Amino acid sequence: MITSLLDRAIYSYADVDRLVGLHAGTSRRWLEGYERAGRIYQPVLREEPTGSDAVTWGEMVEARLLAEFRSKDVPVQRLRPAVARLRKEFGQYPLAQASPFLDVEGRELVLRVQKEVGLERPLRFVVVRSGQVMLSHASERFTDAVEYENEVVRRLKPDLRTPDVLMDPAHTFGQPAVRNVRTEALAEEYRAGTTREQLADLYELTARQVDEALRFELIAAAERAA
């Protein structure tokens, strides 16, 4: 069940860019690699390019984490050696599992890998504070946005400002939804003239759930336009 969930290929690269808040083409580069000025850059999140246009749930989750590390100073590409080492320790989707982040032994293993590959401070998954191995701020933001089940990420909040909006690979094709009603569908009906109260009644949602769905779509639209 765990493997089949993470392997569920339900997204396109455009989906990942849109839902994770990346510039167009970024997720393809992270997953398939790219060439620039005659130099070939290998994928960060895949062991090697696959040529596939489909993205799995596990890859979507890992891209969501990498998005927390975007910086003008340190390219995310430099995470590749650490991710490759963690893949050997935790399996195909190391960043979509609970152990590297929630288990003490898992965090210590991640710390050891970071040191061995010489990972720069802005890209570290864990840090040492007061003698204890803790999650970095980026990793904390990520774990706040996910829900684990059977040691893997089962659901994901695409935006922490709208916690009722979830992505679940087993429902609505993994698209953002409230109680299995796609936020996109609610926003379309609202723009067509259906009131918040009517939407809540029609889909058996609370007023808060409808408001969060509409707010999420407004946030997503604003970020795409930025």
N, C-alpha and C positions, 0 to 999 in steps of 0.2 A: 504494500500500500504506500509506504514511504517513498520508495523509488518511483513508482508510477506517478505519484503526485508531483514530485520535482521534475520528472521527465515530461510532464504534460505540455506539449507544444501548442500554445493557444494564442501567441502574440506575434505581431510583426515588429520589425525594427522601429517603424513609425509609432507603433503603440508604446513601445518602451520609452522612446524619446518624449512622447507626449505625457505619459503617466508618471515618469520619473523627473520630468522637468529639464530635459537635456536639449541642447541644440541639435537640429536635424542632422542625422548621420553619426552622432556620437556613439550610440549603442552598437551600431554595426562595426565601428572601429574597435570598440572594446571587446566585441565577440568574434570578429573575423580578422582583425588586424588591418593594416593599411600600408601603403607605400607613399613616401614623400621624399622628393628630391633624390630619387634613386635609392633610397634606403627603405628596407622592409621592416615594419614593426609587427611583431607577433601579437596575437590576441592576449588580452589581460585575463579574461574570464573563461576562455576555452583553452584546452591543451593544444589544439591546433585548429586552423580554419576548417569549417565543414562544408561551406558553400550553400548552406541551407538558409532560406528566407524566414524560417520559423524560429521563434524564441520560446524556450521552455519556462515554466513557472520558476524553477530553480534559478535560471539565468536572470529572469526579471527581478527576483529578490536580490540577487547579488549585485545587479546593476543599481538597485535602489540604495544599497550600502555604498557602493563606489561614488554615487552622486554626492554623498556627504563629504567626500574628500576632494572635491573639485577645488582647484586653487590655481591662481595665475603664476604662483612661484614654483610649484612642484607638480610635474605631469603625473596623472594617474597611471600612465604607462609603467612607471617605476614600481608599481605594486605587483607586477607580473611575477618576479621571482618568489615573493612571499606567498602569493596565491598558489603558485605551482607547488611549493613545499607543503602548504596546508592541505592541498588536494591529496597529497600522498598520505597525510596523517588522518584526514577526516572523510575522504571520499570525494566523489565527483563535484559536489556542490558544498564546499567547506563553509562558505559564508552564509549559507541558507540553513545552517544547523545551529542548535543551541549550545553545544559543547564548547566551541571556541570563545563564547561570550559569557555564558552563565555558570560554567563549571570552573572551580578553582584550578584544577589540574589542566583543563583546556586552556585557560588564560595563560597559565605558566608556559604551556607548550607554545602558544602563539608568541609570547614574549621571547622565548628562546629562538624561534624562527626569525623574528624581526631582527634580533641581534646578529644572527648568522648571515643574513642576506644584506645587512647594513641599511635597513629601511630608514628613510629620513623621518624626523619627528612629526612633520605634518601629516604623514601617511600611516602612522602607527595605529593599530587596532586596540592595543592595550598600552598602558603606561604604569609606571611605579609611583605611587603617592603614599607617603608616610610608611614606606616599607612594604606596602601591599600592592599586588598587581590588580589594577582597576581598568575599566573600560575608558578609552579616550572619549572626548566629548562627541566626536563623530559617531563612534560606536554606540554611545548612550542614546543619541538621537535616533539611530537605527533601531535599537532594541525597544525604544518607546513606541515605535511605529509598527511593530510586528507582534503576532501572537503565535506561540509555539504549541505544537501538538505532536506527541511521539518524537520529540527531539528535533523536529524540523519546522520551518515557518509554514504555518497553515493559512494564515490570513495576514493582510497587510493594509495599514492605513496609508493611503497615498498622500494625505496631508494631515498633520497633527492638529490643525486648526478646526478640522471637521471629523472628530473621532467616530461618529456614527457611520461614516462612509468607509466601506471596506472593499478590498479586493480578495476574492476567494476563487481559486482555480476550479472548484467544483460547482460554482454557480455563476450565472450570467457571463460565461466565457471569460471569467477572470477580470471583467471590467468593473469599475467603481460602482457600488450600489449601496442602498440602504434596505435592509431586510429583503435582499434579492430583487429589488427593483432598481434598475439602472438609473444613475443620476442623470445621464444624458437624456433618457426618455422623459423623466420628470421635468427637466428644463425645457425640452421641446414643447411639452404640453402646456407648461406655464407661459411660454412665449406665445403660444397659440390662443391664450385667453383663459385657460383653466385656472381657477383660483387656488391658493394654498389649501384652503379648507376643502375644496372639492378633491384635490389630489390626495389629501390625507384620508378622506372618506373612501375614495375609489380604491386606493391601494392598501387600506387598513394600516396606515402609518400615523405616527404622532406628528403634531405640528412641528416639533423640534426636528424630527427626521426629515421632513419635507424642507424645512429651512436650511438644514445642513447640506442636503443634496443640491439645492439651488445655489447656496454659497460656494460649495466646492466647484461647481461648474463656472461660476463667476471668477473664482480665483484661478482656475485652470485656463480660462480664456484670456485673462489678464497676463498670465505668465507666458502664454504662447505669443501674445502680441508684443511683449517686451523685447 
